[in-house]
Each structure stands twice: as structure tokens, then as C-alpha cells.
């Protein structure tokens, strides 16, 4: 009986990278990519920046054209939703009743945006931003509105706010916490980006909840906040975080918890099923508990690691987490994971928005957030990757080049 090969559920960054890396590692068996979207697999980061700003078109976002998949023997099944995993029969079932057999199954199902309980994306004037179609809808309306409200001050919401403000739209951001990007950055970095975005014309209501979306004759006029104030807007962009797409795993009886639980080798508790990307919760030396990361770096690195294992070169996943966001020309780069930070030391010129925040937990460097300082970011990735001891005092001492703390390569004698 012939080997049915590898079935990858999902067509996002992790899924595409896995298929490509499998061929690069010499895997010669069948590969099948299955996804719900009608589009060829494409890059998502530009959706909230260059694509939204009309600096590029959809065709430039695709990883590869149709011919690539045919040439490399990758079956691409689009417009198809996987509805069930039969672990004993080693096949997945799709919405139209088809069965796709596998010798190894990879869940790269990604995540979906959280929705407001009183207004889901698709309602007139309410937008989410995750897919190409989402971004197209927003791009089309940006030239026809004067005011917009963003609910949520995370990366995507603020990237949209910066683009919209640059097009002359009056943008109001409503955020439940007291600082911008509070889930992932320290207060000084959040403050720097607030000042930058305010200089572009963006208005903020922080520490404020939204009670309701106001409408007049079915058209949005604004949002009512918990303190009774109203932020005016013709559209509302909801950006309040994501949920991992773990339902297939749950229904199949796989272990889950803030995503699909995997071990250091990215395997679930079924040795014939792995999970990677935004949907996977994995152990990391950078956290005390399994973590789930929503980043291109994590998707790409996990896909490459899993490809090596499936091609016969097993190794644990141990990449340094890093992230980035570009908001109106100001770039944020993060290396490591902040978690329970108890001390933040700044280095650089915070007033000029060219600085890095070195975040410590119990005296150990766990994360570096760089604003307009790419050299700091690259050094931080090396320091964290090598587990180099760095103290707050060393960061404060400007005479110390932190790169000099890195282990020196052995000299042959």
C-alpha cells in the first residue's frame, strides 16, 4: 500500500513554509495543503500596512504562483474546510464529505479574531483585519470616510490607525487597559508609541470599555464608552485579540490548553499528528508554562524544525521568539518574552524615540523591546539565544557594549 504522505490543515505562513521546507529537506512523499480561503497562500503582515496603504497589490503578497505547487508536487486544496479527524483511520474529512488519508497530519490552523458580543465582523460598518478579504474591504472604504473608531490597542489595531490617519481619517482608539500594547510591551514603549501616534492625529481613550455601537438609519455613527462618552466614527475596526483554532484537535480528543498542546518536538499526544504556528501551545525555555505565539518568526521556525523531523532529522524547537510592528514609520522590534517583568532599564534616547527597553525578571534578562534601534534588536536576539547573563547594572553602564558580553568563539591553537 502506498504512503498517503503528509496532510497539512491550513494554508497560512506555517503551512506554506512546512510544505516548502519538506521539499528542501528531501522529503519525497505526497504533500497536501488544505485551506478554507480561495486565494493562493499569501503573506499576512503587509495587510495592515503596505497593502492597506495601497503601496502593493494582492498578487505581490502570494508566496508562490500556481506553477510552484505543481512543480514541487504539493497538492493545494482551496475553499475546503476540514471538519473531522479520524485518528484510528488516519484520515481527515472535509465539509463536502471527502476523505484525505495521511501518514502524518499537521495542524496549522492558525487563529481567528475575537469578536464583540454585540457586533460581529460582517455587520455593516464593522470590520476585522486578518485575511486578504478583510484588508480589501477596509482599503476600499478608507477613501470614503472621515472618521473611524478602533477598539483595541494591539499591533493590528494601531497599524490600521496609523495608515488611516495618514490618509486623513480622524481615528479614535478605545482600549480597556491603561497603556498601548500592554499584553506585549512595557509601559515606556507603549507611551512612546502613544506619543508618536498622537502626533499623527490619532486620539486615545485608555482604561475604557465600549458599551455599544451607535447607529442611525443602520449606519454607524460611533461607539458609546463605559463612562458615557461617545467616540464618533463611520466604521468600527475590532482588534481585541485572537483565539486559536483548536476545535478540530478538541473534537479528536487531543490535549489542548490555549491552543493545541505539543511537546518540544512539536508533536501532539498522538505521534502521527503535529501542530505548528498560531494554533500550537509549546514548551519554551523563555517561559515557565507552555506558550502560544502569534508571529511570523514562530510560524517559519516551527515549520522548518518540523520539516527536519519529518525528513528524519529530529531536534527540539528552541528558537528565540521575536516580533515586530511598524506603525506610521516608527518600528518596534521585540526579542524574547516579557512575562512577569519586575524591572525595566532603558538605553538610548526615549525622547527621540530611539531606545531599547531591557526587561528583567528576578534579575534575568527576558526581553528587549527596541524602538528605532535595529542593532539593539539583533544583539538582543544573540544574547537571549546564547543565554548570556546580562545585569541591569551592565545595561545602565553606557560604556559597556552589550555585544561584548556574548561568548567568544574558541580560538584554534
N, C-alpha and C positions, 0 to 999 in steps of 0.2 A: 504494500500500500504506500502510495507516495506521501511525502511530508506535506501537510497543508500549509506549513510556514507560519509567519507571524502576522497577526491581525492587530492593527493599531486603531483604537477608537479615538477619533479626534483628528482634526486637520490643522491645528494651530502650530505655533513655533516648535513646541516639544515634539509633536508628531512628525512634522516635516523633517526636523533635524535628526530624529531617530532613523527614519527611512533612509535619508541621505548618508548618515554615518554607518548604518549597517552595510550599505554597499561599499563604502570606503574602507570598512574593516574586512571586506572579503566575504561577507555572508552572501551565499548564492541562492538561498531558498526563496520561496514566494513571499512577497510583502504586500499587504493590503491596507490601505488607509481609508477609513470610513468616517465621513463627517456630514453634519446637517446642512452646512452652508452651500449655496450653489457655486461659490467662487473657487478658483484655484487657491491653494494655501498662500496666505499673504502675511506681511508684517503688520503688527498692530501699533507699535509705538508712534509711527507718523500720523495715525488717525487723529490724535488730539493736538497735533502740532502742524507739521508741514501740509498734510492733506487738508485739514480743516481750514488752513490759511490759503488754500488754493495754490500752494507752491509746487505741488506734484499731483499726478493723476493716479487713478486706481491701478492702471496697468503697470506702473513702476513699483507697486508695492508687492507684487507677486514674487515668491521666491524663485520659481521656475515656470517656464511655459509648459504646455501640454506635452511637447516632444520629449522633455526631460524624463517624465514619468514612464513613457513608453520605452525610451532608450534604456533606462535602468531597471526595467521590469517591475515597476511599482504600480500596482493596480489602485487607481484613485476612484473611490465610490463617493459621489457627492449627493446632496439632497436626501440623505439617508440617515435615519435615527436608529441607533441600536437600542432595543427595548429590553433585552434579556440576555443573561449569560448562563449557559448550561455548562457547569463546571465538570460534571461527570461525562457529558457527551463531547466536551471540548469544541463547542461552537457557540457563536452569538446569533441571536435572532434579531431581525430588523423590523421596522414598523410595517413593512409590506409582506411580512411572513417569510422572507428569505433567510437561509441559514448559511453562515460563513464559518467553516471549520478552522481551527487553529491548533498548532502545536505549542505556541506561546502567544498569550494575549497581553497587550499593553494598553492600559487605560491612561489616555492623555486627554481627558475630557474637559480639562480647564475649569473655569469658574463662571458664574453669572452675577450680574449686578444685583445688589439688594434693591428692593422696591419699597416705595412708600405704601402704607396700608390703604391710603385713601386716593392714590393716583398712580397707576402703573404706566410705564412707557408704552406708547401706542395711543394713549388718550390724547386728544387734540391739545397740542402745545406743550406736552410733557415729553421730555427726551431723556434717553440714557445714552451712554457713549461706551461701546465695547466692540461692536462689529463695524465692518465696512459700510453696511447699510445704515447703521446708526449715524456714522460720521457723514454720509452723503445727505441724510435728512437734515442734520444740523447745518452743514455747509450751505445747503440750498436756502435755508431760512435766514442765515446771518445777514444777507444783504437787504432783507426786507423788514428788519425790526430795529427798534431804537433802544429797547430795554430788555434785560434778561436777568433772571434770578438763578443762582446756582445753590443747591442745597448740598452742603458737604465741602470741606476744605482739604481734601486729599489731593494726590497728584493730578488725577484726571480732571477734577473739577477746577483746579487752579490753572491747569494748562488750557482748558477751554476758556476760562475767564480772561487769561492773557491774550489769547487770539481774538476773542470777541471785542475786548477793549481796544485792541489795535485796529479794529475795523470801525471804531467809533460808536460801539454799543455801550450804553451805560449798564455796567454789570454790578449786581449786588450778590455777595456770597454770605449765606447764613450757615453757621457752624455751631454744633452743640457744645464743643469744648472751647477752652479759653485761648487756644493757640492754633495756628495753621499746622496741618500735617502732624498733629500731636501723637498719632499712633506710631510714627516712624522717625521723627526728628526731635531734637532738643529745643527748648524754648528760645535760645538765641538765634537758631537757624530759622525757626518759624517766624520770629519777629523780623528778621532781615527780609524774608520773602513777603511778609505783610507790607513792610515799608516800600519795597520795590513795586508790588502790585498796586498799592495805593497811589504811587507816583504815576502809574499808567491810567489811573481813574477808577480803579476797582474799589467799591465800598464794602466794608465788612460789618457783620453783626455776629459777634462771637459770644459763646456761652448762651446761645439762644436756640430754642427749639421751634419747629414750624408746626402750627396747629392745623392749617388748612390752606388749600389753594383757592384763591378767589377767582370767580368767573362772572362775566356779564355777557348775556346772549351767547353762551357756550364758548366765549373767547376768554383766555386767561388775562387777568388784569394785575395779578400779583400774588404774594403769599402773606398770610397772616401769621405773625410770630407769637410765641407764648406770652410775651409781655404786652400784647395788643397792638404793637406797631405793625405796619404793612410795608412790605418791600414791593415796589411796583415792577412789573415785568410782563412782557408779551409771551415769553416762553419760560419754562422751568426746566433746568437740567438737574437731574437727580444723580448725585455721585456720593453715595453713602456706604461704600464698601462692597464686598463681593461675598458670595457663598460658593464653596467648592461643589462641583458637580459629582457627588459621590453616590447618587441614588442607585446606579447600576451595581456598584460594589455592595451597598447595603442589602439590596434585594437578593444578591448572590451569596450573602452570608459572610462576606469578607469583613475583616476588622476595620473599623473606621473611628474617627475622632478628629474633628476639624479637618476633614479630608480623609483620603484613603491611606490607612497606615501601612508603611513599608519599612523594611529594615535598611541597614547601611548599604545593601546591595540593590536597593530599590525594588525588592520583591515583596509581594503581599504574603499573607499566611497561606496562600496557595502557590506552590513553587512554579506553577505554569502561568501565573499572572503577575505582572509588574505594573507599577503606576509611576508616572513622572509628571513634572510641571506643576501648574497651579492647583491641581486636584490632590497632590500627594503630600502626606504628612510624614516627615522623615526625621531620624535622629541626627543631631549635628553637634560637633564639639563646641559650636558657638552659642548653644542654648542648653538649658537644663532639662528641657522637655522636647518631645517631637515638635517640629515646626513646619509650617507650610508657607512657602514664599511665592509671591506673585511678581516674578521678574524674568526678563529675557535671559539674563545670565544663568539663572537657576534652570530654566527650561532647556537651554542649549547644553549646559554642562551635564545635567542629568541624562539627557538623551545620548550624549557621547559616551558617558560612563556605562549606561545600559547596553548600548551597541557593542561596546567592547566585551561585556559579559556574555551577551547572546552569541557573539562570534568566537567565544572560547577564551577570552582574557579577563577573568573575573578580578575585580578590585572594588574596594569600598568607595562610596561617594564622599568626598571630603573637600569640595571646592569652597573657597572663600565667598560668602554672599556679597554681592554688590548691586547697587541700584543707581538710577539717575533720573532726573526730571529737568526739563528745560521750560522755564516759564517767562515768556516775554524777553528772551535774550539772557536771562540770568540762569546759570546752570548749577544744579545741585548734584553732587556725586557722593554716594554713601558706600562705605566698606564696612562689613561686619553687621552685627545685630545689636540694637541698643538694649532691649530687655529691661532689667532692673538697674538703671543707671543711677549712681548716687553722687557722681562728681563730673562736672563738665569743665574742661580747660580750653580756652580759646587761644588760637595762634593766628596772627595775621592782622588785617585791618577790617574789623567788623563794620566800622562806619562807611568804608568804601565798598562794602560787600565783597571783600576778597579775603576770606579767612576760612579756617577749619575748626570745627568743634571736636575735641578729643573726649570721648565718653568713657568713663571708668565705672566698674562695678567691683566693690571691695578691693580697690587698688589695682585692678587688672584692666588693661585697655581692651574694650569690647567692640568699639565702633568709632569710626571717624567720618564726620559729615563735612564735606568740603564745598564751599560756595565760591565759585570762580577760581578755584585752585586745583587744576588737574594734576599738577606734580605732587601735591599733598596726597591726592586720592591714590595715585599709582604707588606711592611709597607706603601708604596705609595698607593696601592690599598685600604688599610683600611682607610688611611687619606682622600682620594678622595671620597670613599664610604660614609664616615661619614660627608663629607663636613666640615672637620676640618680646621679652619683658620690657615694658615701657612704663615709666612712672609719671605721675602728674608733675613732679618737680622737673623732670627732664623736658617735658613739653613746655613748661613755663620758661625754661632757660633757653633764650633765643640764640645763644652761642652754640647750641648743640644741633647739628644736622641729624635729624632723626634717622635718616637713611644709614648713617654711620653705625647705628645700633644693630643693623642686620648682621646675621652670622656671616663671617668671611669665608669664602671657599678655601679649601685646603690647598697649600702650595706644594707641588711635587718637588722632592729633593733627590 
